[in-house]
Amino acid sequence: MTSPTISDADVARYRRDGAVCLRGVFPMEWIDRLRAAVDADMATPGPMVRINTPEGNPGLFFVDFQLWQRHEACRAFAFESPAPALAARLMGSNEVVYYHDHLLVKEPRTAERTPWHHDQPYYPVDGEQIVSLWLPLDPVSRDTCVEYVRGSHRWGRWFQPKFFRKGGVDMVVEDPRFEPLPDLDSERDRHEFLSWEMEPGDVIAFHALTLHGAAGNRSSERRRRAYATRWCGDDTRYAARVGQISPPIGGHGLNPGDRLECATFPKVWPR
Ligand SMILES: O=C(O)CCC(=O)C(=O)O
């Protein structure tokens, strides 16, 4: 399959709100293949794995990256699934480069949240055309879904990335382009928040500047495995960043101002 059916209204909503939930885009065969790859990855994680649950706490918040370089199903998802065509359509881009993948698993009874943030300040990438596809591999209730601040990709503001160090001390990236993130929970009445109940096959597409965060997984039996993938369009360029980036992908040989396409960030659309 090459062309997922999404409407002009879906595309308009993505561009206006910065996040849109698209229903039934991925056939179950993709979900089943990715589930098997995710479980294999958790058994033998990659070099960038992070465990965000302190030892002794219930549950597990497991994060890993670049599964596509180690698991055939994830590689096929980047090159052969409906995803690259979907990314091209949403971004209005002729070409799509695959930036990276990001696995986020919250096992039952995981208390740790995903803190509020937006993604692009973590990326050494400039440009408007960066879309993420957040694909849950389990049914997701609204209270475990990621929440998005509607329209925040259009605020024209870039917020400081934060990195979590052992011992609970945060390290903030000091780049004059970035400002401290306000406490969004204390301003809930000033924003509109988007989140959805989802079934496997549904996907959220969101812009790299849309603010988002997520609760832990309070369910006592339901896993919450999410496979997030990042896609870049025609206007994106490799960029210099002060301090740490995430994920820390190196070895590509790119310099600031370069187009992204290379072996590490392959062109996936047109096929
Ligand atoms: O799955 C989550 O909890 C957060 C996802 C997220 O932050 C992302 O995909 O950028």
The ligand as an ORCA input file, in Angstrom:
! r2SCAN-3c Opt
* xyz 0 1
  O       4.758      8.582     24.321
  C       4.997      9.504     25.103
  O       4.776      9.424     26.331
  C       5.559     10.799     24.606
  C       5.827     10.840     23.143
  C       6.702     11.965     22.755
  O       7.122     12.792     23.536
  C       7.092     12.063     21.350
  O       6.730     11.204     20.539
  O       7.793     13.060     21.020
*
